[in-house]
């Protein structure tokens, strides 16, 4: 990386420095500015060539090559297409920094000159579009930029970096695969683990932290509602699973409204319902798919039990025999545990960010009910403290306009989600570098 003179700081679209500018801050800002053209090229290449979960072959190779070029000892294809880069720099803590690699089966509608037009055959054999609709391309770009910064700043920190590119985050299984493969046994065991996630509501150039729960438990439940089919003109001779499914959908709403304490967050959403083939035929079964969200393990367990109970209870009320009770399946392999930000570590991260950028650019943001399997890295027997922080990615003018008009911005996973690259990437690299330098300070 070539370092540019301080004059180039003036060209930054969003200033990287806060009120407490220091010589080290200035050095990082200069280096980020110098590296930005290469980072933008890396970002657009990733955006143009998205790969779905468990199919991240070329993406992981690009991340691995970047780490290797920065002097990291790199292991590829770990836990699937996972990448692990290690850089040892004397005594001190071990810091794990994680990025995710995978894209989503979404058809891009942003109109960007570097929009994805990729279509792939997914693992089920279906032809589907692919898009980085959750910003993992941003995450990887910030990750590689941070790796280069920290490699060039070894005089300013001491310890060990373990940088991981994790596959299959969107399916909630990539972190488990890396841990099951021996991540904490075969590589230095971390004292801290940090990550960032772009935000579809925060203005580019700003950051957000949350102490405690930041993301929810995510469970997928599949229900087969059975019945006795027949002619639609003679319902008395049937046990209609369509009506039973409708009763179940309505009854499930009482789990949150009447069985869960109002101060305990929980969500029960029926996202899919399919049954029947013709208007005058009562089918033998209807299939439902649910997503359940919670923070605490107790609320999670109660919600799952309540779904089973309500399905059986409604079926009994319908008069179905035991052999036709609904089949309720918890899809265990898709469970993502709630992400919990260690409060002490998060306060330190928040302080490092505020000291670098100024308190006005670092918010305390509310937790969300989305899922993030970064949580898995803190739920092993090692109990590694975690902190996931938010990186603003939206044009500030669009944020202001949304607040003025009440029209929602495109969300993560939207076909229209289009982050602003320059201020987001520059802020992200500087932010992750600042946190790492604080946690590994000499």
N, C-alpha and C positions, 0 to 999 in steps of 0.2 A: 504494500500500500504506500502511495506517495502522499506525504503530508503537504497541505497547502498553507500559505500564509494566513495570518489572522484576518486580513482584509476580506477573505472569502466568507467569514462569518456573516457579513452583511447580506449575503445572497441567500441565506436560509429562508425558506418560506415561512417557517415558524421558528422563532428563537428557541434554542435548546437550553439556554441558561436562565436561572432564576436570579433573585436579588442577591444571592450569596456567591457570585461568580468567583472562582478560584483558578489558579494556573492550570490545574488538572482538568477542570471543567472546560477551559478554553482549548486544551489539547484534544480532548475527546470530540468537542464540537468541530474542530478543524478536520480531524480524521474522518468523522462521519460525513462531513460535507465532501471530502475528497473521495470517499468510498461510494457516495450515493449513486453516481452513474452506473457502477457495476451492480449495486444492489437493485436498482430499478430494472436493469436488464435481467437479473436473476428472477425478480418478481414477475415480470411480464412473461418470461419463459414458463415459469411454473403455472401462471394463470392460463396460458394458452394450451398447456398440456396436462390437464388434471387427470389423476388416476384415483379410482374408487378404493374403498377399504379392502385390504388384503390383496390389492393389485398394484401396490405402490413401487414397483420395481425400478422404473427410471427415475422417479422422484427421489427415492432413497439414495440412489447412486449419485445424483446431483448433490444432495446434502453431504454425503460421505466424501465426495471429491473436494468440496469446499472446505470441510474440516481438515482433511488431509493436507491440503495446500497451506493451511494456517499452522501446521505443525502438530496437530493432534494425532495421537495413536488411535486408529479407527478400526472398529469391528463392524462388519456389515452382515445383513440377514440374520439378525439376532431377534428371536421371537417373531418370526415372519420376516417382514422387510424392515425391521428395526435397525437403527444405526446408533452406535455408541462411540463417542470420541472422548479421549482422556488426555488431559494436559496437567502434568505434575510440575509444581513450581515451589519446591521447598516445603517446610513444615507448616501446618495450619489446618483449618477445617476442610472438609470435602463438600463442595457445592454441586448439586445436580441442577441443571437447567434443561427443561424439556420443551420440545416443539412437537406438533402433530403433523402428519403427512398427507392425510387422505382428503379427497374431494367428495362431492355428493352427486347423486343421480338427478340433477336439476338442469333444465334447458335455459341457458343464459339469455336474458333479455335486457341487458344493460345498454347495448348500443355502443360499448367502448371499442376503440380501434383494436384492442388486444382481447376482445371477448372470446370466450371458448366456443368453438363449433364442434367440439369433440363428441363422437358417439362411440360407445364401446359395447362389447358383449360382456355382461356382468357374470358373476359366478353361477347364476341360475340359468344362464344361456339366453337372457333377454337382451335385446338391443335397446340401450338407454343413453340419454345424454349425460354429460359430465361437466361439472362446474365447481370452482372453489367458491361456493356460496356461503361459507362460514369463515372465510379469511385465513384458512390454514396456509395459503401461499404467503400472506403477510407474516404469519408466525414464523415460517421457515426463513423468510428474508431477514427478519429481525434477528433470528437465531444465528444465522451465518454471519451477519454483520457484527453481532456481539462477540462471536467466537474470534473474529479477526481483531476486534478492539482489544479484547483481553489478552490475546497472544502478543500483541504489540506493547502492552502495558505491564509486562511482567515485573518491572521494577517497583510497581505500585501495589502489588498484592502478593500474598504467600498462602499456599495451600494446594488443593487439587480441584480441577474442574472435571466434572463428568457431564458431557453434553449428549443428550439422547434425542434422536428422531423417532417418534413413536408412531407405528401404523395403527389403522383401524380404530381411531378414536370415535368416529361416527357410529360404530357398532358397539362401542363400549367394551371391547375385548383386547385391544392392543396392549394396554398397560399390564393386564393380567398375564398376557403371553410373555412379555419381557421379564416380568418378575418370576414367572414359573420357569423361565429359562435360566434363572440364576443371576439376574442383574445385580443383586446386592451381595452375591457370593463371588462372582467372577470378576467384578470390578470394584473399585473402592466404594465402601459403604458411605452414603452421604450423611452429613450432619444437618443439612438443610436441602430442601428441594423447592425450586421456584419455577413459575411459568407465567405467561401472560396470555390474555385472550382479547382480541379486538372487540369493540363495542359498537353496536349499530345505533346507539343513542347519544354517546359522548362525542363532543366535537374533537376533530383531529387536533393534536397538540396538547390534549389533556389526558389525565390518568385517573384511575379510581381504585380504591382498596376497600375491602370488607373484612372485618374481624369475625371469626366464627364461621358459620355456614355461609357459603357463597353460591353453591349449586346443590341440587336436590338428589335424593335417591330416585332412580328411574327403574321402574318395573314394567315389563310387558306381560299382559295377561290375554290369553286366547280362550274364548268360551264357545263351545258348541252347544247350542240350545236345540234339544231334540223334541220331537213330537210325533204325531201320527197323521200323516198326510192324507189327502183325499180331494174330492171335488169341492170347488169353492161354493157351489150351490147347496151343499149338504154339510155345513160346518159342524152340525150336531154329531156327525159320525167321525169326527176328527179330534185331535188335540193340536190346536194351531200353534206352531212354534214362532210364527211372526208376532202374534199377539203376546205370547209369553216373553219374547225378546224385548218387545216394547215395554212391557211391565218391568222387566229387569232393568232396562236403561233408565227408566224413571226412578225406580227404587234405589239404584246405585247413587243417585244424587244426594240421598239422605246420609250417606257415610260421612261426607264432609260437613253438611249443614246441621246434622243432628247427633252424630256419634263422635265427632272430633272436637276437642276444645277449640274455641275460636282463635286462641293465641298460638295454636299449633298448625303451621302451614301444611296443607295437603291438597292434592288435586286428583280427581277421578274423571278421566276423559274417555268416552267411547269414540274412537277415531274411525272405526270401520264397522259396517253392518251389511251383511250380504245374505240373501235367502230368496228362494223361489225362482221360477223360470217363466211363469205365465199368470195372467190376472185371475184365471178361474181354477188354478191349481193350488191347493194348500200343500206346502212342501213338508218334507220329513225333518228338516233341520235348518237352522239359521246360524251363521257364524258372526261373532263379535270379536273385535280387537280393542284392547284398552291400554292406555298408558296411565300409570299411577305415579304420583310424585309426593315426596315427603322429605323431611329433614331427619327426624329422629328415628332410630331403629324401632322404638315402641309404636310410633304412629304407623310406620311401614307395616309392621306385623299385624296390627289391628286392621288396617285397610285391606290387606290381602285376605285375612280371615273373614271380614265382613262381606267381601265380594263373594266368597264361597257360600257363606250363610244365606245371603240374599238370593243367589241363584237357586239354591236348593229350596228355600222357603217359598219362592214364587212358583217353582215347579210343583211343589206339594199342593199349593193352593189351587193350581190348575187341575189337579187330579191325576198327574202322571205317576206311573208306577216307578219303583226304585230303579229298575233297569234302564229307565229313560231319563234319569236325572241329568241335568246339564253337566257337561265335561268342562271343568275349569283347569286350565293349564298355565302355570307360572313359567315363563320362558327364562329359566335360570341363567342361561349363558348370555343373555342380553342385559342382565342386571348391572346397573352402574351405581355404586354407593355415593352418598352425598359427599361433596367436597367441603372440607373443613379447614379454614385458614387458621393456623396456630396464632392466637392473639399476640403473643410476645414477638414472634417473628414478623407478623404483619405490621405491628407498630414500628418495628425497626425498618421494614421496607418502606412504609409510609414516610417515616422521618427522612430516609435517604432520598426518596423522590422529592419530597417537599424542599429539602435542603439544596437539591440540584436545580429544580425547576421553579421553585417558589410555591408557597402554600396555595395560591390562587389557581394553580393549574393541577392540583392533586386533590380530588374529592373523596369523601367517604360515600360510597354508593350503596344502594340497597341490594340485598341478596336476591337471587332469581331462582325460578323453578326448573330451569334447564338442567341438563346433565353434563358431566365432564369427568372422564375416567382418570384424569390426573389424580383424583382422590385415592386411587389404588396405591399410589406410591407412599401414602402415609398410613395405610391400614395393615401393614405387615407387622410382624413381631418386633421389628426394629423401631416402629413408631417414629418415623422421620417427620419432623415438623415441615408443613407445607405452607406455601403462600402463592396463590394465583391472583394476579392483579389485572385490572382492565386498562386497555389502550384505546383511547378515542380514535375513531376512523372516519367520521362523517364531516363533510364540508360544514364549517361553522355557520355559514349563511343558511344552509338547508336546515340545520338544527333550529336556528332562530325562527325560520319561516314555519317550521312544524309547530313550534311552541306558540306562534302567533295565530296560526290558522286552525290548529287542532288536528291537522291531517297527519296521520302516522307516517314515520319514515319506513322505508323497506327494512325488514328485519333480517337477522341472520337466517340463513337457509332460504331466503327469498331469491327468485330469479333476477330481481332488480337490485340486489345489494351490490353497491359499487364504492368501496373505500377510496379515500383520497390518498394516493400513494406517498407523495413526498413528505408532508408533515407527519404522516402516520409512521412511516418507516424510520425517519430520522429521530422522531421522539421515542419510538420503541427501542431502537438500538441504544440511544443515550440512556434511556431509563433502565434497561436490563444491565447495561454496563455499570451504571451508578450503583445499582443494588449489589451486583457481584463485588465491586470494589469495596463496598461497605462491609459485606459479610466476610470478605477475605482480606481485610485490611491488615497490614503488618503490625 
